Amino acid sequence: MRILLALPLLTAFFMAGCAHKQEGVFKPVAGATHATTPGSSAAAPAPAAKPVAATSGTLIVTPGGGLAGKVARYNDAGRFVVLEFPVGHMPVLEQRLFIYRNGLKVGELKVTGPQRDDHIVADLTNGEAQAGDEARDK
């Protein structure tokens, strides 16, 4: 009998709690840096960066979207290299590439093939190369 009385009272209690509208919980507070809802993990938006004027003299360097790989092996007698590139970013046959070591250009290549997986062979046409050098198209 007690269960029959408790069940309707419990149901009415929960319904009253759900029907109560909480004013102000979802309203943004002036000067707030985060969301006002409890448990929210939203971070404050970053302040907008000021654009740099073209006449300010500041140098802006953007990375190029060019082809870049690494010398995996070098054969001194045959003057050819085996180049390793990221998957899906391979040079085409007969393409000219440049070898860089510590940011300095040290040689030039001509891609001749064959290609296997992410490796391709290129002939050294000018300069020198060694394993670990960077091969780029620019």
N, C-alpha and C positions, 0 to 999 in steps of 0.2 A: 504494500500500500504506500509506503514511503517513497518507493521508486516512482510510482505513478504521479505523485505530487512533485517530486524533485525534477522530473524530466520537463514538464511545461515551464517551471520556473527557470530552469537552466537555459532552455530555448529562448525564452523571453529576454533573459539577461544578455545573451549573445546577439540577438536581433537588435536590441537597443544600442549595444556598443557599435555595431556595424552601421546603424542608421545615423549615428551622431556625426555631424559634419564638423571637421576641425578647421576653423578659419585661421589663416595666417601660416599654416605649416608649409604650404607650397608657394607662398609669396616670397619673392626675392627681397632680401634686406639690402638697403642702400649701403654701398661700400663693402659688401661681403665679397670675399675672395674665393669662396667655394660654394657648392650647392648647399641649400638649407635643409634638405631632407636628411633625416638621421640615417647613418650607415652608408651614405653616398660616398663613392670613392672618386668622383670627378674632380680633376685638378683645375686650378684657375687657368684661364687662357693666357698664353704668353703675350706680353706687350708687342705691338706691331713695331717692326724695325723701320727706322727711317731710311729712305732711299738715299744712295750716295750720288751726289751731283757729278756729272761728267767732267766738270772743270775743277773738281777738288784735288786732282792729282793722285788720288788713291788708285793703286794698281789692283785690279780684280782679276784673279786667275781662276779659270774654270777648267776642270779636267776634261780632256777630249774623250770622245766615245770611240776612239780608234782601236785597232787590233793590237793586242799585246800578249806575248808569250815568253817562254823562258828556254834558254839553250840547255837541253838535257845532256847532250854529248857533243864533242867536237873531235873530228878526225883530221889530224894535222897533215898526214900524207895525202889524203884525198881532198883536203880543203873543203869538207862539207860538215854540216851540223845537223843534229836531230833536234827539232824544236818541239816543245810541249805547249799546247794551248788549252784554254778552258773548253769544256765540252760545248759544241755548237758555235764556236768562234774560231773557225779555221781559215787560214789564207787560201786563196785560189792558186792554181799552178801558174807559173811565170810572174807572180807578184813580187815586187821589190820590197824588201824589209831592211831595217837598219838595226845594228847591234849597239846597245848602250851598256856601259859598265860604270857604275857609280854616277850616273847622270850624264856621262860624256860619250859621244858617238865614237865607236872604235872600229866599226866595220859595216859592210853592206852585204846583203844576201839576195839570192834569186831562188824562189821556191820552185823545186823541180819534182818533188815526190820521190818515192811513193808515200802514201798516207796510211797509217794504221791507228785506229781509235782516235786518241787525242794527240798523236805524234805525227810529224811530217818532216821530210828531209829537204834541205836547202843548200845550194852551193854558195861558198864564200867567194864573192867577186872582188872585194876590196877590203883591206884592213885585216883585223884579227878577231878571234872569238875564243871563249873558253866556257866551260860548264858553269851555269849560274848567271850568265849575262842575260840581259833583257832584249827581246826582239820586238820591235814595233814598226808600224807602217808609216809613222810620221817622225 
